[in-house]
């Protein structure tokens, strides 16, 4: 939610805590006690585009250029593959595997927006279904992919960033992953920089994790934002997997995470929100509760020498806060918890 100056901020701007390495380009405010807002202007996140392409699964044809609203393309993948810095409007509907996302060429700057029709261009949900993966794109160097108003159903949402680049998701849902995460970012390329932002997004029924950064290669960095997001009913493979709703694996890279106002609940344990592999995360107004399938379920877990800051957060798990033997650190401000465990450090801090 963009910060509205007409609504006076309770506190702000709020600076990152000492030791957190990411100073974001946007400003964070506490709009009322325990609830936070930003001055992010969502449309301004879109990269510059040079052409408009229209897609309608009901009336389109991939033989069309898609450059005229009365002659749209039929499939999303065809529009993306012809894309060179395009703004792609996709008319609401259900796009099955053949008309969804696959066989993508390296992406240039690209904005993909679900709309009710091509005249009003009001936001409307577009549902894509597939059995093999929804987002399987490779960004060209220093490019931005922005996706708005999409429901990714079945398969899994996965974005491979093989070069420096950014991916933004606004009003998107990632549902019923059959094999892996509801959404996963994967990269095996060394020394590249990522920025990934989720605004009002939801992960549901992921077989393993919900929002998930799976690996970052040596020398890489990632800045990851979850703003007003929900994650629920993920981690059903918890018996054989970490099974957390937000499981960050840093590998050899450096990952900085900001979560604002998120609600993470009814996921399968043992951990609900888990940062591992040296991750640093700054959590503001985040609620983590009701973890299923584990007697020792944990609301917030920090491991492998990472640091987790909790500002006005609400944990409600059997073990609310947990660190591991590798020396993870959790620092709290205005955050009450019932119990904690692990060999790491749990302390307070002053913002």
N, C-alpha and C positions, 0 to 999 in steps of 0.2 A: 504494500500500500504506500503510495507516495506520501511524503509528509506534507500536511496541509498547514500553511502558516496561520490560517484562520483558527485552527485548533492549537492553542498554546501548548507547547511542550512542557511536560511536568519537569523534566530534566534534560539537559543536552546543550550542545553536542556532547556525545559520550566518546571518550578517547579509548583506543585499544589498551588493554592492560599492559603493564610493564613486562617485557619479555616476549610479547606476542609480536611476531616479525612482520605481519601484514598490516599496513596502514591503508584501508580501503579508500577508493576514490569518492565514495558516497559518505554521507553523514548519518549517524545513528542518533535518534532521540528516544527518551523514555516519555511516551505520550501520556501515560498514566502509570501508577505504581505497578511494576512488573510486566508492563506491555510496552513494546517498542515499535518504532516506525523509522522509516528512512526517507531521504529526499531523492530516491531513485525515480527517474522519469523513464518508464518502461519503453516508450517509443524511441527514446534517444539511444537505447541499447542496440537498435537495429543498425546494421552496417549500411553504407551507401549502396544503392542498387540503380541499375540503368534501364531495366525493362520490367514490365508486368506480364506475368504468365498466369493463365486461368486453367483450373482443373475441375472437371465435373465427371464423376464416375457414371452418372446416369445418362448424360447426353453427349459426352465428349468422345474424341477419337485421337489416338496417338499419331495419326497421320496429320492432324492439325498442328500448326505452330503454337497454338495456345495464346497467341498475342492479341487475339480479339475475343472479347467475352462471349460472343455468340458462337464461337468456334473453339471451345476449350479442348485441352488434352483430357484423356481419360484416366491416366495413371500418374500417381505422384512421382514414381521413379523416372518416368519419361520427362516430366517437367524439370526435375532436378538434374538429370543428365544433360539436358540442353542448357542448363543454367550457367550463365556467366554474369555474376552479380545481379541476379534476378530477385524480384519480389513475387512470390508465388501465392496466389489466392486459391484455396481449395474449398470447394463448396461442400457443406455438411452432408454426410452420408457415411456409408460403410464401405471401406476400401479393402477388399480381400487381398490375399497374398499376391496375386498377379498384378494388382493395381496399387500395391503399397510401396514399401521401401526395400529394394534389393538391387544388386548389380550396379552400385553407384560408382561413378567416376570420382576422382578427387574433386572436392567441392571448392568452388570459389565462394566469395561472400554470398550468403543466401538467406532469405527470410521466407518462411513458410507459415501461412496464417489460415486457420479455419474460419470460414465466414458463412452467414446464412444464405446470402445470394450475392451476385456480382454487381448489383446496383447499390444496395445499402451498405454492404461490406461490414455488417454488424458481426461481432464475435459469435461463433457457434461451434459446438464440438464436432470434430471429425474423428471417426473411429476407424482404425486400421487393424486388420487381423492378419496373422502370419504364424507359421509354425517354426520358423528358422531364425527369426530375429527381425526387429523393426528398424532400428537405426544402425546401419553397418557402414557408415560413411567415413572417408578419410579426408580431412580438411587439407587444402593446400596451405602453404606457409602463410602465417599471420592473417588467416581468414576467420570470419565469424559465421557460425550457423545459428540462426534464431528460429525457434519453433513455437508457435502459439496455438492454443485451443485444440490439442490433439489428445486422443485416447488411444494408447498402444495396448492392444488386447492380444493375449497369447504370445508365444515366443518370448523374447525379452528385448528391452531397449538397450542398445549398446552403441556407444560412440567411440570410435577409434581416432584419436588425435595423433597423427604421425608427424606433425610439424607443429611449430608454435601456432596456437590458435585458441579460439573461444567458442563455447557452445552455451546458448541461453535457452531455457525452457520456461514458458509462461503459461499458466492455466493448463498444464498437461497432466495426464494420469497414465501411470504405468501399471498394468494389471495382469494378474495370472501368468507370471513367468513360469514356463514349464520345466526349465532346467536350471537356470542360474538366478541372477538378481533381477528384480523388477527393472531397475536401471543400473547399468554398469559402465564406468569409463575405463577403457583399457589402453595402455600404451606401452610399447616395448622399445621405443626410440630414445636414446640417451640424449641428455642435454637440451631438452625442449621445455617450453613454458606453456602451461594451460591455464585458462580461466573458465570455470563452469559455474553457471548460476541457475538456480531453480527458484521461481517465484510463484507461489500458490500452486504448487504441484503436489501430487499424491502418488504413493507407491502402495500397492495392495496385492496380497497373495503371492509374493515372490517366494520361489522354492527355497532360496537361501536368503539373501539380503534384500532390502529395499533399495534405498540410495546407496550406491557402492562404488568406490574407487578401488579397482582390483590390484593394479600394480603401476608403479612408475619406475622407469629405468634409471640407471646411474646418472646423476647430475641433473635430473629433471625436477621441475617444480610445478605445483598445482595450487591455485587459489579456488576454493570451493565455497559457494554460498547457498544456503537453504533459507529462504525467507517465506514465512507463513505457510510452511509445508506440513503435510500429514503423512505418516507411515503406519500401516496397520496390517496385521495378519500375514506378516512376512516371516521367513525363517522356518518353514515347515520341515526342512531337512536338518533341524537342530541336533538330531541324534548323531549325525555324521559330519556336521559342519558347525562353524561358529554360530550361525543362525541369528545374527543380530539385525536390527532394523537398519542401522547405519554403520556399516563395518568398513573402516578405512584401512587399507594395507599400504603402507608407504613404500615398501621395498627398499630401493636405494635412493629414493627421491625425497623431496621436502614438500610436505603437504600442510597447508594452512586452511582451516575450516572456520566459517562463521555460520552459526545457526541462530535464527531470530524467530521467536514466537512459535516454534514448531511444536506439534503434538505427535508423540510417538507412543502407540499403545496397542495392546492385544497382539503383540508380536511374540514369537516363540524364542525362548531363551537359549543359552543361559544369560546372554547380555542383550539389552535393548538398544542402547546407543553405545557403540564400542569404537574407540579410536586406538589403533595399534600401529606398530612400525614407526614410532617416533613422530606421530602426528601431533600438531598443536591445534587446539580448537577453542574458540571463544563462543560461548553459548549464552544467549540473552533471552530470558522469558520462556525457556524451553520446558515443556512438560513431558515426562517419561514415566509411564505407569502401566500396570497390568501386563506382566510378562507371563506367557504360558509355557507349560511343559518342563519347568525346572524348579526344584525346591529352593535353589540358591540363586534365583533370578536377580539380575542387577540392572538398575536404572541407568547409571552412567558408569562406564568402564574405561579406564585409561591404562594403556600398557606400553611396554618396550621403550621406556625413557621418554615418552611423550608428556605433554602438559595439557590439561583441560581446565579452562576457566569457566565457572558457573556463576552467572550474574542473574539473580532473581529467578532461579530455576525451581522446578517442582518435581522431585523424584518420589515415587511411591512404589518401590519394589521391596522384595524380601531383604536383599542387600542393596541399599540405595546407591552407594558409591563404592567402587572397587578399583584398586590398582593391582599391578602384578609384581612378580619378583624382579623384573627388569628395571624397576625404579620409576614407574609412572607417577605423575604428580597431579592431584586435583586441587584446585584453589577455588574457594567459594566466597561469594559475597551475597548477603541477603538470601541465602539458600539454606533451608532447613532439611536435615536428613535424619533418618532413624538409626542407621547403622552403617558400618563400612567394613571392608576387609582388604587384605592384600599387604604385601611387603613394601609398597611404595608410600608416598607421603600424601596426606590429606590435611590441608591447612586453609586459612582464610587469606583474603587479600583486600586491599582498598582501591577501588577504581579511581 
